[in-house]
Amino acid sequence: MTGSLLYVCVRPQREAAVAEWASFRDGLGVRDDDLVHHDLVREPLPADLDRYAAVVVGGSPFNVTDPHKSDEQRRLERDLERVAGAAIEGRTNALFTCFGIGVVTRLLGGRVSLLHPEGTGPADIALTEAGREDELFGILEPRFEALTAHKEGTATVPPGATLLAENDACPVQAYRAGSGLWATQFHPEPTTDAFVARMVVYRDAGYFDADAFDEVSAHVRTASVEQPTRLLRSFAARAVAA
């Protein structure tokens, strides 16, 4: 195992993918060479997954609940399940975000639903008692802000997982499964400026009213994302120490 971390990209839009890698690099507090970029949209999962100290899985415009999926999306979801399996078994550490939490929820036998979307912008997140005691989440404030934009969510914490964070709009904001997997519905990696830049790419994707871009982006810029960054630093420190 090397000290490198692996960023798994599941965004078809290259501009958004490169920017997300940079956001994770900065949030994790690592150098360029220490966060390997793997484009899972275009390349299957590396066979040597276990050589990485940890894996971070970014967001995607894909949805687990999509009624019609391309062969590419189905293969991508199977590969993400392989990452999740390795982390649950303790063969690596993994942090799944956004779309990724839905893949893990389904793998664990839980239900992903369209009944728990959240708009584009800051959301109030609350740690559960287990979250306050968790080795990663326990360093965070009991209540904090994070950025969200999603059309589906986990309905209830899946079997075998421990709920770490929640809010009223989306009852499952984060959980832990097995010895090395954490999953968040919210985005822990972007600064507010990076999130607004991502909004430009997805302006017409249905996450917000395109005509209200200026209003929505102004609201995004009011967010404080210090706590999600602390979560990423905690994850990187655990990976390096493992």
Backbone as CSV, one residue per row, in Angstrom:
resi,resn,N_x,N_y,N_z,CA_x,CA_y,CA_z,C_x,C_y,C_z
1,MET,0.846,-1.203,0.000,0.000,0.000,0.000,0.873,1.241,0.000
2,THR,0.542,2.211,-0.848,1.268,3.471,-0.898,0.564,4.506,-0.032
3,GLY,1.191,5.670,0.105,0.561,6.744,0.848,-0.382,7.563,0.001
4,SER,-0.500,7.229,-1.286,-1.349,7.997,-2.190,-2.824,7.745,-1.927
5,LEU,-3.631,8.771,-2.207,-5.078,8.649,-2.162,-5.585,8.581,-3.598
6,LEU,-6.715,7.945,-3.789,-7.306,7.809,-5.116,-8.615,8.581,-5.171
7,TYR,-8.703,9.505,-6.114,-9.961,10.194,-6.391,-10.643,9.476,-7.546
8,VAL,-11.850,8.980,-7.308,-12.623,8.287,-8.333,-13.659,9.252,-8.876
9,CYS,-13.501,9.603,-10.142,-14.379,10.561,-10.809,-15.555,9.846,-11.453
10,VAL,-16.761,10.303,-11.165,-17.959,9.722,-11.787,-18.776,10.811,-12.488
11,ARG,-18.099,11.859,-12.911,-18.736,12.961,-13.646,-18.359,12.891,-15.124
12,PRO,-19.326,12.792,-16.037,-19.002,12.810,-17.467,-18.432,14.136,-17.945
13,GLN,-18.775,15.235,-17.277,-18.339,16.562,-17.704,-16.894,16.802,-17.226
14,ARG,-15.951,16.852,-18.165,-14.535,16.920,-17.798,-14.203,18.165,-16.987
15,GLU,-14.803,19.300,-17.337,-14.512,20.538,-16.613,-14.880,20.398,-15.140
16,ALA,-16.057,19.848,-14.876,-16.496,19.656,-13.495,-15.635,18.617,-12.787
17,ALA,-15.209,17.593,-13.520,-14.402,16.526,-12.938,-13.040,17.040,-12.488
18,VAL,-12.373,17.795,-13.336,-11.057,18.330,-12.982,-11.164,19.284,-11.794
19,ALA,-12.200,20.106,-11.792,-12.395,21.045,-10.685,-12.705,20.304,-9.388
20,GLU,-13.468,19.213,-9.470,-13.784,18.459,-8.264,-12.530,17.804,-7.700
21,TRP,-11.679,17.241,-8.577,-10.410,16.682,-8.113,-9.615,17.745,-7.352
22,ALA,-9.538,18.952,-7.901,-8.802,20.028,-7.242,-9.417,20.383,-5.892
23,SER,-10.746,20.370,-5.819,-11.417,20.666,-4.550,-11.099,19.610,-3.503
24,PHE,-11.106,18.335,-3.895,-10.742,17.280,-2.953,-9.281,17.392,-2.538
25,ARG,-8.407,17.684,-3.492,-6.983,17.848,-3.167,-6.794,18.936,-2.117
26,ASP,-7.429,20.065,-2.331,-7.280,21.173,-1.388,-7.949,20.855,-0.057
27,GLY,-9.140,20.243,-0.111,-9.838,19.924,1.122,-9.107,18.881,1.958
28,LEU,-8.530,17.895,1.291,-7.778,16.856,1.993,-6.438,17.374,2.508
29,GLY,-5.944,18.450,1.882,-4.675,19.018,2.298,-3.475,18.233,1.797
30,VAL,-3.583,17.687,0.575,-2.496,16.892,0.009,-1.942,17.567,-1.243
31,ARG,-0.799,17.087,-1.707,-0.185,17.606,-2.923,-0.806,16.948,-4.152
32,ASP,-0.540,17.540,-5.317,-1.087,17.001,-6.565,-0.778,15.520,-6.730
33,ASP,0.491,15.143,-6.528,0.915,13.764,-6.767,0.345,12.794,-5.747
34,ASP,-0.164,13.302,-4.644,-0.691,12.430,-3.595,-2.175,12.133,-3.739
35,LEU,-2.820,12.714,-4.765,-4.223,12.406,-5.042,-4.331,12.005,-6.514
36,VAL,-4.336,10.720,-6.757,-4.385,10.186,-8.113,-5.795,10.339,-8.665
37,HIS,-5.907,10.843,-9.871,-7.200,11.066,-10.535,-7.516,9.879,-11.432
38,HIS,-8.645,9.197,-11.138,-9.079,8.103,-12.010,-10.473,8.393,-12.542
39,ASP,-10.590,8.437,-13.856,-11.856,8.750,-14.525,-12.651,7.461,-14.713
40,LEU,-13.548,7.176,-13.767,-14.307,5.928,-13.818,-15.359,5.941,-14.920
41,VAL,-15.714,7.116,-15.392,-16.682,7.204,-16.489,-16.111,6.578,-17.755
42,ARG,-14.828,6.748,-17.945,-14.201,6.315,-19.193,-13.272,5.115,-19.037
43,GLU,-12.878,4.780,-17.799,-11.954,3.679,-17.570,-12.451,2.824,-16.405
44,PRO,-12.408,1.496,-16.540,-12.811,0.627,-15.432,-11.939,0.861,-14.201
45,LEU,-12.411,0.383,-13.082,-11.689,0.540,-11.823,-10.320,-0.138,-11.907
46,PRO,-9.273,0.484,-11.378,-7.952,-0.150,-11.396,-7.965,-1.478,-10.648
47,ALA,-7.205,-2.422,-11.168,-7.143,-3.738,-10.528,-6.389,-3.685,-9.205
48,ASP,-5.497,-2.691,-9.070,-4.657,-2.591,-7.870,-5.228,-1.610,-6.861
49,LEU,-6.531,-1.647,-6.655,-7.199,-0.712,-5.743,-6.564,-0.724,-4.353
50,ASP,-6.179,-1.900,-3.884,-5.687,-2.030,-2.515,-4.349,-1.328,-2.286
51,ARG,-3.703,-0.874,-3.352,-2.409,-0.208,-3.169,-2.557,1.214,-2.653
52,TYR,-3.780,1.755,-2.713,-4.001,3.123,-2.260,-4.386,3.157,-0.783
53,ALA,-3.924,4.192,-0.109,-4.235,4.322,1.311,-5.711,4.588,1.546
54,ALA,-6.353,5.265,0.599,-7.771,5.587,0.746,-8.328,6.022,-0.595
55,VAL,-9.658,6.020,-0.677,-10.364,6.386,-1.903,-11.424,7.417,-1.557
56,VAL,-11.516,8.472,-2.379,-12.632,9.412,-2.269,-13.435,9.333,-3.568
57,VAL,-14.733,9.255,-3.437,-15.629,9.149,-4.590,-16.409,10.449,-4.700
58,GLY,-16.284,11.102,-5.841,-16.960,12.383,-6.043,-18.417,12.234,-6.422
59,GLY,-19.047,13.371,-6.705,-20.457,13.389,-7.069,-20.666,13.139,-8.550
60,SER,-21.937,13.177,-8.958,-22.265,12.865,-10.345,-23.675,13.336,-10.663
61,PRO,-23.939,13.660,-11.933,-25.323,13.909,-12.333,-26.128,12.626,-12.494
62,PHE,-25.454,11.463,-12.433,-26.187,10.201,-12.439,-26.998,10.075,-11.157
63,ASN,-28.064,9.269,-11.216,-28.856,8.945,-10.039,-29.055,7.441,-9.970
64,VAL,-29.019,6.903,-8.770,-29.288,5.478,-8.592,-30.699,5.138,-9.062
65,THR,-31.619,6.080,-8.906,-33.017,5.844,-9.262,-33.324,6.092,-10.732
66,ASP,-32.316,6.424,-11.532,-32.560,6.655,-12.955,-33.270,5.447,-13.565
67,PRO,-34.404,5.649,-14.235,-35.162,4.504,-14.782,-34.487,3.855,-15.982
68,HIS,-33.736,4.611,-16.732,-33.074,4.080,-17.927,-31.586,4.411,-17.838
69,LYS,-30.771,3.382,-17.696,-29.337,3.570,-17.507,-28.564,3.013,-18.696
70,SER,-27.519,3.727,-19.062,-26.639,3.247,-20.116,-25.776,2.106,-19.576
71,ASP,-25.177,1.349,-20.484,-24.240,0.304,-20.065,-23.085,0.913,-19.280
72,GLU,-22.678,2.103,-19.680,-21.599,2.814,-18.994,-21.961,3.072,-17.538
73,GLN,-23.178,3.577,-17.292,-23.568,3.867,-15.912,-23.680,2.592,-15.088
74,ARG,-24.203,1.536,-15.660,-24.331,0.273,-14.923,-22.954,-0.278,-14.548
75,ARG,-22.007,-0.204,-15.469,-20.656,-0.670,-15.174,-20.021,0.183,-14.091
76,LEU,-20.207,1.494,-14.196,-19.680,2.421,-13.212,-20.224,2.110,-11.820
77,GLU,-21.506,1.853,-11.707,-22.106,1.538,-10.414,-21.558,0.228,-9.860
78,ARG,-21.334,-0.760,-10.712,-20.745,-2.027,-10.246,-19.336,-1.803,-9.719
79,ASP,-18.569,-0.961,-10.406,-17.219,-0.669,-9.943,-17.230,0.050,-8.594
80,LEU,-18.161,0.966,-8.413,-18.264,1.643,-7.121,-18.633,0.654,-6.012
81,GLU,-19.434,-0.325,-6.333,-19.770,-1.360,-5.347,-18.529,-2.147,-4.940
82,ARG,-17.598,-2.345,-5.878,-16.340,-3.019,-5.554,-15.522,-2.188,-4.569
83,VAL,-15.481,-0.870,-4.783,-14.784,0.013,-3.848,-15.427,-0.075,-2.465
84,ALA,-16.753,-0.007,-2.437,-17.471,-0.064,-1.167,-17.196,-1.378,-0.446
85,GLY,-17.216,-2.486,-1.184,-16.958,-3.784,-0.571,-15.576,-3.853,0.057
86,ALA,-14.580,-3.314,-0.650,-13.218,-3.321,-0.119,-13.114,-2.496,1.161
87,ALA,-13.800,-1.357,1.200,-13.752,-0.502,2.384,-14.505,-1.113,3.552
88,ILE,-15.654,-1.680,3.289,-16.426,-2.318,4.359,-15.634,-3.448,4.992
89,GLU,-14.887,-4.170,4.164,-14.073,-5.285,4.654,-12.759,-4.833,5.277
90,GLY,-12.457,-3.535,5.207,-11.256,-3.015,5.824,-10.012,-3.107,4.970
91,ARG,-10.161,-3.387,3.661,-9.004,-3.484,2.769,-8.553,-2.113,2.278
92,THR,-9.372,-1.111,2.456,-9.013,0.274,2.180,-9.951,1.159,2.976
93,ASN,-9.705,2.453,2.968,-10.631,3.426,3.532,-11.302,4.138,2.375
94,ALA,-12.578,4.435,2.493,-13.280,5.106,1.398,-14.283,6.108,1.937
95,LEU,-14.363,7.234,1.244,-15.369,8.255,1.531,-16.187,8.457,0.261
96,PHE,-17.447,8.048,0.308,-18.372,8.218,-0.808,-19.189,9.475,-0.570
97,THR,-19.401,10.272,-1.620,-20.174,11.501,-1.480,-21.265,11.568,-2.541
98,CYS,-22.334,12.317,-2.227,-23.378,12.627,-3.206,-23.952,11.352,-3.833
99,PHE,-23.871,11.205,-5.144,-24.365,10.018,-5.847,-23.847,8.731,-5.211
100,GLY,-22.612,8.747,-4.728,-22.001,7.547,-4.175,-22.736,6.961,-2.987
101,ILE,-23.333,7.826,-2.147,-24.044,7.287,-0.988,-25.233,6.442,-1.429
102,GLY,-25.837,6.801,-2.562,-26.946,6.008,-3.070,-26.503,4.630,-3.519
103,VAL,-25.340,4.547,-4.160,-24.798,3.260,-4.598,-24.536,2.366,-3.389
104,VAL,-23.947,2.941,-2.344,-23.651,2.153,-1.143,-24.943,1.733,-0.448
105,THR,-25.900,2.641,-0.376,-27.182,2.318,0.260,-27.837,1.128,-0.414
106,ARG,-27.882,1.140,-1.718,-28.471,0.018,-2.458,-27.697,-1.269,-2.211
107,LEU,-26.361,-1.194,-2.211,-25.531,-2.364,-1.961,-25.831,-2.987,-0.605
108,LEU,-26.097,-2.140,0.381,-26.364,-2.625,1.736,-27.808,-3.070,1.941
109,GLY,-28.629,-2.952,0.901,-30.016,-3.377,1.016,-30.957,-2.285,1.463
110,GLY,-30.506,-1.034,1.420,-31.363,0.090,1.784,-32.130,0.621,0.589
111,ARG,-32.877,1.693,0.806,-33.747,2.244,-0.239,-33.350,3.684,-0.554
112,VAL,-33.127,3.935,-1.831,-32.860,5.283,-2.322,-34.155,5.833,-2.899
113,SER,-34.515,7.047,-2.504,-35.834,7.581,-2.823,-35.728,8.981,-3.416
114,LEU,-36.709,9.307,-4.260,-36.820,10.661,-4.805,-37.557,11.598,-3.845
115,LEU,-37.933,11.087,-2.677,-38.710,11.871,-1.719,-37.844,12.780,-0.849
116,HIS,-36.525,12.696,-0.993,-35.648,13.469,-0.111,-34.613,14.284,-0.893
117,PRO,-35.059,15.101,-1.841,-34.110,15.963,-2.548,-33.752,17.170,-1.681
118,GLU,-32.671,17.844,-2.045,-32.335,19.125,-1.419,-31.903,20.093,-2.503
119,GLY,-32.259,21.346,-2.306,-31.918,22.354,-3.285,-30.433,22.652,-3.329
120,THR,-30.056,23.531,-4.220,-28.662,23.909,-4.408,-28.290,25.023,-3.437
121,GLY,-27.366,24.710,-2.530,-26.959,25.721,-1.568,-26.619,25.133,-0.221
122,PRO,-26.466,25.991,0.796,-26.098,25.519,2.131,-27.262,24.824,2.824
123,ALA,-26.920,23.769,3.555,-27.897,23.032,4.347,-27.368,22.892,5.766
124,ASP,-28.279,22.894,6.729,-27.905,22.690,8.131,-27.852,21.191,8.409
125,ILE,-26.732,20.733,8.923,-26.504,19.320,9.202,-26.327,19.137,10.706
126,ALA,-26.906,18.082,11.259,-26.780,17.801,12.690,-26.170,16.419,12.891
127,LEU,-25.161,16.330,13.748,-24.585,15.037,14.085,-25.515,14.265,15.015
128,THR,-25.570,12.967,14.836,-26.246,12.100,15.786,-25.300,11.834,16.955
129,GLU,-25.771,11.142,17.958,-24.887,10.778,19.078,-23.722,9.930,18.570
130,ALA,-24.029,8.989,17.659,-22.955,8.171,17.083,-21.984,9.017,16.275
131,GLY,-22.499,10.041,15.592,-21.640,10.928,14.836,-20.691,11.710,15.733
132,ARG,-21.184,12.126,16.887,-20.334,12.883,17.818,-19.219,12.013,18.388
133,GLU,-19.406,10.689,18.342,-18.406,9.765,18.868,-17.557,9.138,17.762
134,ASP,-17.904,9.391,16.521,-17.188,8.774,15.409,-15.789,9.355,15.277
135,GLU,-14.828,8.525,14.854,-13.442,8.978,14.791,-13.217,10.057,13.736
136,LEU,-14.035,10.110,12.694,-13.933,11.178,11.699,-14.840,12.342,12.038
137,PHE,-16.115,12.060,12.227,-17.110,13.108,12.408,-17.041,13.742,13.791
138,GLY,-16.442,13.046,14.741,-16.426,13.537,16.116,-15.676,14.829,16.325
139,ILE,-14.854,15.238,15.361,-14.114,16.501,15.498,-14.947,17.699,15.056
140,LEU,-16.114,17.441,14.453,-16.938,18.519,13.920,-17.829,19.125,15.000
141,GLU,-18.307,20.328,14.718,-19.317,20.923,15.586,-20.597,20.080,15.500
142,PRO,-21.379,20.019,16.574,-22.601,19.201,16.549,-23.579,19.607,15.453
143,ARG,-23.584,20.879,15.093,-24.383,21.381,13.973,-23.476,22.215,13.077
144,PHE,-23.602,22.019,11.773,-22.730,22.745,10.850,-23.414,22.891,9.507
145,GLU,-22.829,23.732,8.656,-23.333,23.931,7.309,-22.513,23.119,6.314
146,ALA,-23.188,22.647,5.278,-22.515,21.994,4.163,-23.317,22.296,2.902
147,LEU,-22.695,22.123,1.758,-23.348,22.398,0.478,-23.999,21.140,-0.083
148,THR,-25.215,21.307,-0.602,-25.956,20.181,-1.166,-26.552,20.570,-2.513
149,ALA,-26.856,19.541,-3.288,-27.617,19.677,-4.536,-27.863,18.258,-5.024
150,HIS,-29.031,17.737,-4.741,-29.300,16.354,-5.151,-30.789,16.131,-5.356
151,LYS,-31.095,15.152,-6.199,-32.479,14.856,-6.564,-33.022,13.623,-5.866
152,GLU,-32.165,12.857,-5.220,-32.574,11.644,-4.519,-31.827,11.571,-3.203
153,GLY,-32.283,10.708,-2.316,-31.621,10.557,-1.030,-31.918,9.200,-0.431
154,THR,-31.152,8.834,0.577,-31.379,7.589,1.300,-32.563,7.775,2.238
155,ALA,-33.539,6.870,2.139,-34.774,7.023,2.910,-34.568,6.755,4.395
156,THR,-33.877,5.677,4.722,-33.542,5.333,6.105,-32.148,4.738,6.107
157,VAL,-31.474,4.800,7.234,-30.125,4.263,7.293,-30.164,2.780,6.925
158,PRO,-29.315,2.331,6.001,-29.400,0.945,5.524,-28.928,-0.061,6.570
159,PRO,-29.328,-1.317,6.422,-28.896,-2.357,7.359,-27.376,-2.421,7.466
160,GLY,-26.887,-2.514,8.683,-25.463,-2.647,8.905,-24.705,-1.340,8.975
161,ALA,-25.370,-0.225,8.722,-24.711,1.080,8.757,-25.107,1.839,10.029
162,THR,-24.288,2.806,10.397,-24.537,3.629,11.579,-24.748,5.074,11.150
163,LEU,-25.903,5.625,11.466,-26.230,6.995,11.082,-25.359,7.974,11.857
164,LEU,-24.704,8.882,11.125,-23.799,9.848,11.741,-24.303,11.280,11.671
165,ALA,-25.085,11.598,10.630,-25.549,12.980,10.468,-26.887,12.981,9.750
166,GLU,-27.697,14.011,10.029,-29.059,14.065,9.500,-29.514,15.513,9.404
167,ASN,-30.632,15.721,8.720,-31.368,16.975,8.809,-32.815,16.721,8.426
168,ASP,-33.645,17.747,8.492,-35.071,17.537,8.271,-35.388,17.182,6.823
169,ALA,-34.703,17.812,5.885,-35.024,17.579,4.476,-34.582,16.206,4.003
170,CYS,-33.428,15.781,4.454,-32.856,14.504,4.019,-32.391,13.763,5.273
171,PRO,-33.143,12.768,5.727,-32.889,12.172,7.041,-31.568,11.434,7.179
172,VAL,-30.960,11.059,6.061,-29.661,10.366,6.112,-28.637,11.232,5.380
173,GLN,-27.888,12.007,6.137,-26.855,12.865,5.549,-25.484,12.195,5.554
174,ALA,-25.270,11.266,6.470,-23.988,10.567,6.519,-24.128,9.308,7.360
175,TYR,-23.363,8.293,6.983,-23.294,7.082,7.806,-21.949,6.394,7.633
176,ARG,-21.703,5.455,8.514,-20.509,4.609,8.428,-20.953,3.168,8.253
177,ALA,-20.170,2.407,7.471,-20.465,0.991,7.265,-19.163,0.212,7.328
178,GLY,-19.160,-0.869,8.073,-17.962,-1.680,8.181,-16.842,-0.933,8.877
179,SER,-15.609,-1.343,8.600,-14.471,-0.765,9.315,-13.831,0.416,8.604
180,GLY,-14.175,0.633,7.314,-13.460,1.677,6.615,-14.243,2.485,5.613
181,LEU,-15.579,2.485,5.693,-16.379,3.225,4.717,-17.231,4.279,5.406
182,TRP,-17.150,5.499,4.878,-18.029,6.588,5.285,-18.717,7.118,4.037
183,ALA,-19.954,7.554,4.178,-20.703,8.072,3.037,-21.452,9.323,3.462
184,THR,-21.414,10.357,2.600,-22.125,11.599,2.881,-23.043,11.951,1.716
185,GLN,-24.226,12.452,2.035,-25.095,13.002,1.002,-24.617,14.392,0.597
186,PHE,-24.137,15.153,1.565,-23.657,16.502,1.282,-22.274,16.443,0.612
187,HIS,-21.878,17.594,0.054,-20.569,17.710,-0.590,-19.574,18.266,0.428
188,PRO,-18.571,17.503,0.827,-17.620,18.017,1.808,-16.455,18.786,1.202
189,GLU,-16.296,18.718,-0.138,-15.050,19.183,-0.745,-15.032,20.612,-1.295
190,PRO,-16.129,21.186,-1.832,-15.963,22.465,-2.532,-15.975,23.683,-1.615
191,THR,-15.206,24.674,-2.010,-15.398,26.000,-1.451,-16.666,26.578,-2.088
192,THR,-17.128,27.695,-1.584,-18.319,28.289,-2.194,-18.043,28.745,-3.629
193,ASP,-16.841,29.256,-3.889,-16.504,29.666,-5.256,-16.471,28.459,-6.193
194,ALA,-15.904,27.354,-5.720,-15.844,26.146,-6.545,-17.248,25.601,-6.809
195,PHE,-18.117,25.726,-5.831,-19.482,25.235,-5.997,-20.238,26.074,-7.022
196,VAL,-20.031,27.381,-6.992,-20.667,28.248,-7.987,-20.148,27.926,-9.381
197,ALA,-18.855,27.670,-9.498,-18.302,27.281,-10.799,-18.917,25.979,-11.286
198,ARG,-19.180,25.050,-10.377,-19.851,23.797,-10.744,-21.286,24.063,-11.189
199,MET,-21.933,25.022,-10.558,-23.293,25.390,-10.958,-23.356,25.847,-12.414
200,VAL,-22.312,26.504,-12.871,-22.275,26.947,-14.265,-22.359,25.745,-15.199
201,VAL,-21.630,24.687,-14.879,-21.616,23.475,-15.705,-22.993,22.820,-15.714
202,TYR,-23.666,22.819,-14.567,-24.943,22.103,-14.423,-26.145,23.053,-14.390
203,ARG,-25.973,24.199,-14.970,-27.025,25.227,-14.922,-28.355,24.723,-15.460
204,ASP,-28.341,23.909,-16.484,-29.576,23.434,-17.111,-29.880,21.976,-16.777
205,ALA,-29.319,21.483,-15.684,-29.486,20.069,-15.325,-30.649,19.818,-14.379
206,GLY,-31.376,20.871,-14.007,-32.562,20.680,-13.180,-32.342,20.741,-11.684
207,TYR,-31.146,21.142,-11.252,-30.896,21.244,-9.813,-31.448,22.542,-9.232
208,PHE,-31.572,23.548,-10.054,-32.098,24.848,-9.634,-32.647,25.547,-10.869
209,ASP,-33.394,26.590,-10.630,-33.965,27.387,-11.719,-32.839,28.152,-12.400
210,ALA,-32.581,27.820,-13.659,-31.476,28.458,-14.375,-31.619,29.973,-14.416
211,ASP,-32.840,30.462,-14.472,-33.061,31.911,-14.519,-32.746,32.591,-13.190
212,ALA,-32.652,31.775,-12.121,-32.356,32.329,-10.798,-30.900,32.090,-10.405
213,PHE,-30.049,31.915,-11.400,-28.647,31.581,-11.123,-28.001,32.594,-10.176
214,ASP,-28.162,33.868,-10.434,-27.502,34.890,-9.612,-27.982,34.831,-8.167
215,GLU,-29.271,34.644,-7.994,-29.838,34.577,-6.636,-29.329,33.339,-5.907
216,VAL,-29.346,32.186,-6.592,-28.909,30.938,-5.964,-27.416,31.001,-5.641
217,SER,-26.618,31.509,-6.566,-25.182,31.574,-6.325,-24.852,32.529,-5.182
218,ALA,-25.608,33.615,-5.063,-25.396,34.538,-3.948,-25.681,33.849,-2.617
219,HIS,-26.715,33.009,-2.590,-27.030,32.260,-1.370,-25.928,31.257,-1.055
220,VAL,-25.411,30.594,-2.082,-24.310,29.645,-1.893,-23.126,30.328,-1.222
221,ARG,-22.837,31.552,-1.643,-21.658,32.253,-1.129,-21.796,32.670,0.325
222,THR,-22.987,32.534,0.900,-23.163,32.837,2.325,-22.760,31.668,3.213
223,ALA,-22.515,30.508,2.618,-22.265,29.299,3.404,-20.892,29.331,4.067
224,SER,-20.807,28.685,5.217,-19.530,28.433,5.876,-19.213,26.951,5.702
225,VAL,-18.103,26.650,5.046,-17.776,25.243,4.767,-16.523,24.794,5.512
226,GLU,-16.229,25.448,6.607,-15.058,25.091,7.411,-15.169,23.679,7.973
227,GLN,-16.350,23.304,8.466,-16.498,22.000,9.096,-16.356,20.834,8.103
228,PRO,-16.979,20.882,6.923,-16.749,19.805,5.953,-15.271,19.658,5.570
229,THR,-14.534,20.768,5.494,-13.102,20.681,5.209,-12.369,19.961,6.331
230,ARG,-12.761,20.221,7.562,-12.161,19.509,8.700,-12.413,18.009,8.590
231,LEU,-13.587,17.632,8.089,-13.897,16.214,7.889,-12.916,15.582,6.899
232,LEU,-12.645,16.274,5.794,-11.711,15.751,4.803,-10.300,15.642,5.380
233,ARG,-9.870,16.627,6.142,-8.536,16.557,6.749,-8.453,15.369,7.713
234,SER,-9.525,15.125,8.445,-9.568,13.989,9.355,-9.475,12.673,8.593
235,PHE,-10.173,12.597,7.463,-10.138,11.387,6.642,-8.736,11.148,6.096
236,ALA,-8.084,12.204,5.607,-6.737,12.054,5.070,-5.754,11.622,6.149
237,ALA,-5.892,12.199,7.337,-4.986,11.845,8.430,-5.155,10.390,8.831
238,ARG,-6.395,9.915,8.849,-6.623,8.508,9.203,-6.019,7.589,8.154
239,ALA,-6.172,7.952,6.888,-5.651,7.126,5.803,-4.132,7.002,5.880
240,VAL,-3.474,8.119,6.136,-2.019,8.117,6.182,-1.518,7.318,7.383
241,ALA,-2.270,7.381,8.492,-1.844,6.699,9.713,-2.119,5.201,9.666
242,ALA,-3.040,4.772,8.783,-3.442,3.347,8.750,-2.291,2.465,8.279
